[in-house]
Amino acid sequence: MAEKMRTRCLPSMTNGEVENYLKRSDIIIIPVGVAETHGMYPLDCEYVWAEAYARLIAEQVDGLVLPNLVYFHPGATQVGRGTVHMSMTDGFNYCTAIAESLVNQGFRRQIWIPGHQPTSQFLLPMITQFFDEHKVPLFYLDMMAFLQAHGAMEPMVFDFNRKPQPVSTEEKMGDHAKIIGAYKICGRLNDFPTGAEVNDPSYLRDAYTPTEGDEALFELLKARPTLLSCSPAFYYNNVAQHGSGLLPETREEIEHEAEVGAKYLQWQIDQCDFVSIMDALKKVDHYQNTVVMRNHGDHLPKNKWVPNTPWEE
């Protein structure tokens, strides 16, 4: 059972609280998101989705959360004027600097959670290079892939002929419940708008008719040349291509969907054993820096600051 804490979000803690935490553990979870056009949803919805999972995992493993990593490469949604752009290279360098600081602070076990598909394109090489230079294994956690592999999430299917369901019923969860639940978990439910405030047919996914150029792009994407993100890189032609369904109309309906969605996200995390994963990450770190370093440290990649010195047993 994780120790009860006033908060697990690092910037909301006092320095004393962080120091006391580091006396017993070294786990921190870093959700990495994006600010991009996404139908009638707030621009940071994919980040909030990742942060909600980070908060739930932190409770299970007695870890902390480093929030607010929002502005990164958005990919195809740069056609929306609300979308904030950062290059892949800048994202790589920024996350590297964050990871280095966290290790120096004492957080050796780090979980990096992407909230957006293109994030994998700079996070995975960052984690690989970080290990080469610092010999610290960081854990990359694609929540969608992980939950599907553990039977806690159905594979995502885009069915443009499906009838929208803005509000949950006893038989079926509403289209938006999970993302609204994420805002509730993050203490930001008031940031999620009602349909009466923002519903706009021009942002509906099914309001856009694909062009010949879109059809050719879909052919490339359906070829599945990669399991991560998309190849080739591309831009949408219309913000409706990254749209959403109509939102619940009233604040009461939003609050109802938040309850349904938050319970579902908690159920998903309860199906997974992240404690064992964190224990395994600690053992991997120890093995790499003792056995592997003793046997191969003389010829493995090095950085310019610290030699490949094996840990003492």
Number of C-alpha atoms within 10 A of each C-alpha: 7 10 10 9 12 8 14 22 18 17 13 13 14 10 11 9 15 17 12 10 18 15 9 9 16 19 21 25 27 25 26 27 29 28 23 31 27 24 24 24 26 16 18 18 24 24 25 29 25 25 29 23 22 28 24 20 23 22 17 18 21 20 28 27 25 21 22 14 17 20 19 26 27 23 24 20 24 20 15 17 10 14 21 18 16 13 13 19 13 13 21 19 14 15 19 17 12 14 22 16 12 18 16 10 13 16 19 21 23 24 23 24 24 26 26 22 17 21 23 20 17 19 22 17 12 21 20 14 14 19 15 15 17 17 18 24 21 20 17 16 17 17 18 16 12 13 17 14 12 12 12 18 15 11 12 8 6 7 8 9 7 7 8 13 16 20 19 18 11 6 6 9 17 19 20 23 25 21 23 28 29 30 22 22 24 18 11 13 17 12 12 20 20 20 20 13 11 15 20 14 16 15 24 20 20 18 12 16 11 14 10 9 9 13 11 11 15 12 10 13 15 8 9 12 12 10 7 13 17 17 14 10 9 12 11 16 18 17 22 22 22 20 21 20 22 25 27 25 17 14 16 11 17 25 19 17 27 24 18 20 26 22 16 18 22 17 13 18 18 14 12 17 13 15 14 11 13 18 12 12 20 16 12 14 16 17 14 19 20 17 14 13 18 15 12 13 18 12 9 12 15 16 12 6 8 9 13 20 12 18 13 7 7
